[in-house]
């Protein structure tokens, strides 16, 4: 099934312009309540929004906090977690968005209710350190599926996006390097993008590493509904390609070789497609008891289970940055490097991101897995690259990112009074 693309998303935004106007008018008439905050997340109940929700609830019992859910499944998840929630698309969801002093999102304004946000203090937590160009830094953001009107409409969309981003009051960043990318991507002044650390990453830095790994492994096993035993766990997590299919999906012969390697080395491979990604991995999963699909419907937030993984395989996904906090090895597969980097653009040369060890096929990945197990010097260099990624992209590793974001937010709220 085709995933989300900028072209389809922009078409929907243009069609909804009258609703934006009505929402802006309603925002003028409906007063905001200082103690009312709303939270949302484009991928479900999780990421930085969930971390900040929990911290705010624990810190200030006087706040009225509500999660604006995408669908009934999110409502059920919120209920199980003891989180007050309503559908963001409901009348109640719109009303809460209009009344909220603070709105917390991770992807876009649609994480809550985009039509009721005029005048709210918007906290944009984003959902990872950018590698590929995003938002206003990328021409892909204003892609539209109306060729005859493309130039005019794309100009309108760019102004629309830029105007919307001005409403962001606070955008936390993991490091000054990440902050510099976010500032240009969202056309925000320096004082709104603050290096506090990313709340979503606290789960990778808090507590004892062995306990983190055990907890993450238990969550992973429950999500997959399988027994992992003592097997080594490998994660394959490709990036989103704006509606295009993953070109690294293994061939029939590659699936067989992957299965053989997993059996020989007592390992399992977890395939985690991007929530909006496209790719058919069914043949490998059906043909091997050691290959499992971890869809976003089973585990919406990937970060809490990264500590369960012994090794990550990815292409251009920002999950590599988060995973580097574990200190564990990362292998890179990029069959379309020239095409992808040429069409989308990156904030840094791909070889800096990959360490220059990327391969184009799963045969290459299997060779590297064997090399990692048999060549100690090469294994050290792979782990050293993970450490280098962590050092460049994270200012804090103390598990207190959420705390810093909360106090920065409340400091700014007091200044507005």
Secondary structure, DSSP 8 states (H G I E B T S, - for coil): -----HHHHHHHHHHTHHHHHHHHHHHHHS--EEEEEEE--TTSS-HHHHHHHHHHHHH-TT-EEEEEESSHHHHHHHHHTT--EEETTSHHHHHHHHHEEEEEESS-GGGS-GGG-TTSEEEE--SS--SB--GGG-GGGG--S-GGGHHHHHHHHHHHHHHHHTTEEEEEESSHHHHHHHHHHHT--GGGEEES--GGGGGGTSS-HHHHHHHHHHHHHHHHTS--TT-EEEEEE----TT-B-TT---HHHHHHHHHHHHHTTEEEEE---TT-B---HHHHHH-TTEEE--TTT-S--GGGGGG-SEEEESS-THHHHHHTTT-EEEEB-TTHHHHHHHH-BSS-HHHHHTT--BSSHHHHHHHHHHHHH-HHHHHHHHHHHHHHHHHH-S--SS-HHHHHHHHHHHHHHHH-
